[in-house]
Amino acid sequence: MSQGHFLFKSGTTMGTKCAPSYAILLMNEIKMQYLATRKLKPLVWWRYIDDIFIVWPHSRKEASSFTDALNSIHDTIKFTIDVHKTTANFLETTINKGKIGWFGK
């Protein structure tokens, strides 16, 4: 049986040891360059490799514009927006809007 040969024009092979490092570096570069040019910014921007959680203190229309502009940065990396008013899921964790308190001494 013959093996196929592939030419990657962008990115790297999934499963290689270097792939997560490349993703982390690229996503950080996108974030830094993009946020430096924006007038309206998220209150919070948490990222784990390519999963991003933001707290957006502005209008829903402005959030949509923010995402559209973010999607124009890279040809193959696209972001989606999922809006929640009180509860959101991020990395298999449910986050509830409210005050954070310390329970203990």
FIBADO-805639 format. One record per residue: residue in three letters; x, y negated, z of N, C-alpha, C in turn. Coordinates in steps of 0.2 Angstrom, whole numbers, padded with zeros to 4 digits. Atoms other than C-alpha are relative to their C-alpha. Example, Ala and Ser with C-alpha at 12.3 -4.5 7.8 and 13.67 -1.06 7.14 Angstrom:
2
<atom 'ALA'; <0004; 0006; 0000>; <0062; 0022; 0039>; <0004; -0006; 0000>>
<atom 'SER'; <-0004; 0006; -0001>; <0068; 0005; 0036>; <-0004; -0005; 0003>>
END
This chain:
105
<atom 'MET'; <0004; 0006; 0000>; <0000; 0000; 0000>; <0004; -0006; 0000>>
<atom 'SER'; <-0004; 0006; 0001>; <0007; -0017; -0005>; <-0002; -0005; 0005>>
<atom 'GLN'; <0002; 0005; -0004>; <0008; -0031; 0007>; <-0001; -0007; -0004>>
<atom 'GLY'; <0001; 0006; 0003>; <0001; -0048; 0003>; <0005; -0005; 0003>>
<atom 'HIS'; <-0004; 0006; -0002>; <0011; -0064; 0004>; <-0004; -0006; 0000>>
<atom 'PHE'; <0004; 0006; -0001>; <0004; -0080; 0010>; <0004; -0006; 0001>>
<atom 'LEU'; <-0004; 0006; -0001>; <0010; -0098; 0009>; <-0005; -0005; 0004>>
<atom 'PHE'; <0004; 0005; -0004>; <0004; -0110; 0023>; <0002; -0007; -0003>>
<atom 'LYS'; <-0001; 0007; 0002>; <0002; -0127; 0016>; <-0001; -0005; 0006>>
<atom 'SER'; <0001; 0004; -0005>; <-0003; -0134; 0033>; <-0001; 0005; 0006>>
<atom 'GLY'; <0001; -0004; -0006>; <-0002; -0127; 0051>; <0005; 0006; 0001>>
<atom 'THR'; <-0004; -0005; -0001>; <0005; -0111; 0057>; <-0004; 0006; 0001>>
<atom 'THR'; <0004; -0006; 0000>; <0000; -0093; 0058>; <-0003; 0001; 0007>>
<atom 'MET'; <0003; -0001; -0007>; <-0012; -0089; 0073>; <0003; 0006; 0003>>
<atom 'GLY'; <-0003; -0006; -0004>; <-0005; -0078; 0086>; <0008; -0001; 0001>>
<atom 'THR'; <-0007; 0001; -0001>; <0013; -0084; 0084>; <0001; -0004; 0007>>
<atom 'LYS'; <-0002; 0003; -0006>; <0022; -0090; 0100>; <0000; -0007; 0000>>
<atom 'CYS'; <0000; 0007; 0000>; <0024; -0107; 0094>; <-0006; -0004; -0002>>
<atom 'ALA'; <0006; 0004; 0002>; <0006; -0111; 0088>; <-0003; -0004; 0006>>
<atom 'PRO'; <0003; 0004; -0005>; <0000; -0117; 0105>; <0004; -0006; 0001>>
<atom 'SER'; <-0005; 0006; -0001>; <0015; -0129; 0107>; <-0002; -0005; -0006>>
<atom 'TYR'; <0002; 0005; 0006>; <0011; -0136; 0089>; <-0006; -0003; 0001>>
<atom 'ALA'; <0007; 0003; -0001>; <-0007; -0138; 0093>; <0000; -0006; 0006>>
<atom 'ILE'; <0000; 0005; -0006>; <-0003; -0147; 0110>; <0003; -0007; -0003>>
<atom 'LEU'; <-0004; 0006; 0003>; <0010; -0159; 0101>; <-0005; -0004; -0005>>
<atom 'LEU'; <0004; 0004; 0005>; <-0002; -0163; 0087>; <-0006; -0003; 0003>>
<atom 'MET'; <0006; 0003; -0004>; <-0017; -0166; 0098>; <0002; -0006; 0004>>
<atom 'ASN'; <-0003; 0005; -0004>; <-0007; -0177; 0109>; <0002; -0006; -0004>>
<atom 'GLU'; <-0001; 0005; 0005>; <-0001; -0187; 0094>; <-0006; -0003; -0002>>
<atom 'ILE'; <0006; 0002; 0003>; <-0018; -0189; 0087>; <-0003; -0005; 0006>>
<atom 'LYS'; <0003; 0004; -0005>; <-0024; -0195; 0104>; <0003; -0007; 0001>>
<atom 'MET'; <-0004; 0006; -0001>; <-0010; -0208; 0107>; <-0001; -0005; -0005>>
<atom 'GLN'; <0001; 0004; 0006>; <-0011; -0215; 0090>; <-0007; -0003; -0001>>
<atom 'TYR'; <0007; 0002; 0000>; <-0030; -0216; 0090>; <-0002; -0005; 0005>>
<atom 'LEU'; <0002; 0004; -0006>; <-0033; -0223; 0107>; <0004; -0007; 0000>>
<atom 'ALA'; <-0003; 0007; 0000>; <-0020; -0237; 0104>; <-0003; -0005; -0005>>
<atom 'THR'; <0003; 0005; 0005>; <-0030; -0244; 0090>; <-0008; -0001; 0002>>
<atom 'ARG'; <0007; 0001; -0001>; <-0047; -0243; 0098>; <-0002; -0006; 0006>>
<atom 'LYS'; <0002; 0005; -0005>; <-0056; -0257; 0107>; <-0004; 0003; 0006>>
<atom 'LEU'; <0004; -0004; -0005>; <-0069; -0246; 0116>; <0003; 0007; 0001>>
<atom 'LYS'; <-0003; -0007; -0002>; <-0061; -0231; 0125>; <-0004; 0004; 0005>>
<atom 'PRO'; <0003; -0004; -0005>; <-0067; -0217; 0135>; <0002; -0001; 0007>>
<atom 'LEU'; <-0002; 0001; -0007>; <-0067; -0218; 0154>; <0005; 0005; 0002>>
<atom 'VAL'; <-0004; -0006; -0002>; <-0059; -0201; 0155>; <0001; 0004; -0007>>
<atom 'TRP'; <-0002; -0005; 0006>; <-0050; -0190; 0142>; <0004; 0005; 0002>>
<atom 'TRP'; <-0003; -0006; -0003>; <-0046; -0173; 0148>; <0001; 0005; -0006>>
<atom 'ARG'; <0000; -0004; 0006>; <-0039; -0161; 0135>; <0004; 0007; 0002>>
<atom 'TYR'; <-0003; -0007; -0001>; <-0034; -0142; 0136>; <0001; 0002; -0007>>
<atom 'ILE'; <-0002; -0001; 0007>; <-0025; -0139; 0119>; <-0004; -0003; -0005>>
<atom 'ASP'; <0005; 0004; 0005>; <-0039; -0143; 0107>; <-0007; -0001; 0002>>
<atom 'ASP'; <0007; 0001; -0003>; <-0054; -0144; 0119>; <0001; -0007; 0004>>
<atom 'ILE'; <-0001; 0007; -0003>; <-0057; -0162; 0124>; <-0007; -0001; 0004>>
<atom 'PHE'; <0006; 0002; -0004>; <-0069; -0168; 0138>; <0001; -0008; 0001>>
<atom 'ILE'; <-0001; 0007; -0001>; <-0072; -0187; 0138>; <-0007; -0002; 0004>>
<atom 'VAL'; <0005; 0003; -0003>; <-0083; -0198; 0149>; <-0001; -0007; -0004>>
<atom 'TRP'; <0001; 0005; 0004>; <-0090; -0211; 0138>; <-0005; -0006; 0003>>
<atom 'PRO'; <0004; 0005; -0004>; <-0096; -0227; 0147>; <-0004; -0005; -0005>>
<atom 'HIS'; <0003; 0005; 0005>; <-0103; -0236; 0131>; <-0006; 0004; -0003>>
<atom 'SER'; <0006; -0002; 0003>; <-0118; -0233; 0120>; <0001; 0007; -0004>>
<atom 'ARG'; <0000; -0006; 0004>; <-0123; -0217; 0111>; <0002; -0002; -0008>>
<atom 'LYS'; <-0002; 0002; 0007>; <-0121; -0226; 0094>; <0008; -0002; 0000>>
<atom 'GLU'; <-0008; 0001; 0000>; <-0103; -0232; 0099>; <0004; 0007; 0001>>
<atom 'ALA'; <-0003; -0006; -0001>; <-0099; -0214; 0104>; <0000; 0004; -0007>>
<atom 'SER'; <0001; -0003; 0007>; <-0105; -0208; 0086>; <0006; -0004; -0004>>
<atom 'SER'; <-0005; 0004; 0004>; <-0094; -0222; 0078>; <0007; 0002; 0002>>
<atom 'PHE'; <-0007; -0002; -0002>; <-0079; -0217; 0089>; <0002; 0007; -0003>>
<atom 'THR'; <-0001; -0006; 0002>; <-0081; -0199; 0084>; <0001; 0000; -0008>>
<atom 'ASP'; <-0001; 0000; 0008>; <-0083; -0203; 0065>; <0007; -0003; -0001>>
<atom 'ALA'; <-0006; 0003; 0001>; <-0067; -0214; 0066>; <0006; 0005; 0002>>
<atom 'LEU'; <-0004; -0005; -0002>; <-0058; -0200; 0075>; <0001; 0006; -0005>>
<atom 'ASN'; <0000; -0005; 0005>; <-0063; -0188; 0062>; <0004; -0002; -0007>>
<atom 'SER'; <-0003; 0003; 0006>; <-0055; -0199; 0048>; <0008; 0001; 0001>>
<atom 'ILE'; <-0008; 0000; -0001>; <-0037; -0197; 0055>; <0003; 0006; -0003>>
<atom 'HIS'; <-0004; -0006; 0003>; <-0033; -0179; 0049>; <-0005; 0004; -0005>>
<atom 'ASP'; <0004; -0004; 0005>; <-0039; -0169; 0034>; <-0003; 0006; 0002>>
<atom 'THR'; <0003; -0006; -0002>; <-0042; -0153; 0043>; <-0002; 0001; 0007>>
<atom 'ILE'; <0002; 0000; -0007>; <-0045; -0157; 0061>; <-0006; -0004; 0001>>
<atom 'LYS'; <0007; 0004; -0001>; <-0063; -0162; 0065>; <-0002; 0001; 0007>>
<atom 'PHE'; <0003; 0000; -0007>; <-0071; -0166; 0081>; <-0007; 0000; 0000>>
<atom 'THR'; <0007; 0001; 0000>; <-0089; -0164; 0086>; <-0001; -0003; 0007>>
<atom 'ILE'; <0003; 0003; -0007>; <-0099; -0173; 0100>; <-0006; 0004; 0002>>
<atom 'ASP'; <0005; -0003; -0003>; <-0110; -0165; 0112>; <-0002; -0004; 0006>>
<atom 'VAL'; <0002; 0005; -0005>; <-0119; -0178; 0123>; <-0005; 0003; 0005>>
<atom 'HIS'; <0004; -0002; -0005>; <-0126; -0174; 0140>; <0000; -0006; 0005>>
<atom 'LYS'; <0001; 0005; -0005>; <-0133; -0186; 0153>; <0002; 0002; 0007>>
<atom 'THR'; <-0001; -0002; -0007>; <-0131; -0176; 0169>; <0004; 0007; 0001>>
<atom 'THR'; <-0004; -0006; -0001>; <-0122; -0159; 0166>; <0003; 0002; -0007>>
<atom 'ALA'; <-0004; -0002; 0006>; <-0109; -0153; 0153>; <0004; 0006; 0002>>
<atom 'ASN'; <-0004; -0006; 0000>; <-0099; -0137; 0150>; <0006; -0002; -0003>>
<atom 'PHE'; <-0007; 0001; 0003>; <-0080; -0138; 0147>; <0004; 0005; 0003>>
<atom 'LEU'; <-0004; -0006; -0002>; <-0069; -0123; 0147>; <-0003; 0005; 0005>>
<atom 'GLU'; <0004; -0004; -0004>; <-0082; -0112; 0155>; <-0001; -0002; 0007>>
<atom 'THR'; <0002; 0003; -0006>; <-0085; -0124; 0169>; <-0005; -0005; -0001>>
<atom 'THR'; <0006; 0005; 0001>; <-0101; -0134; 0172>; <0002; -0006; 0005>>
<atom 'ILE'; <-0002; 0007; -0004>; <-0098; -0152; 0177>; <-0007; -0003; 0001>>
<atom 'ASN'; <0006; 0004; -0002>; <-0112; -0161; 0186>; <0001; -0007; 0001>>
<atom 'LYS'; <-0001; 0007; -0001>; <-0114; -0180; 0186>; <-0002; -0001; 0007>>
<atom 'GLY'; <0001; 0002; -0007>; <-0113; -0187; 0204>; <0006; -0001; 0003>>
<atom 'LYS'; <-0005; 0002; -0004>; <-0102; -0191; 0218>; <0004; 0006; 0001>>
<atom 'ILE'; <-0004; -0005; -0002>; <-0087; -0180; 0221>; <0002; -0001; 0008>>
<atom 'GLY'; <-0002; 0001; -0007>; <-0084; -0177; 0240>; <0004; 0006; 0002>>
<atom 'TRP'; <-0005; -0006; -0003>; <-0072; -0167; 0251>; <-0004; 0002; 0006>>
<atom 'PHE'; <0003; -0004; -0006>; <-0080; -0154; 0262>; <0005; 0003; 0004>>
<atom 'GLY'; <-0005; -0002; -0004>; <-0069; -0151; 0276>; <0003; -0005; 0005>>
<atom 'LYS'; <-0003; 0005; -0005>; <-0058; -0159; 0289>; <0004; -0005; -0003>>
END
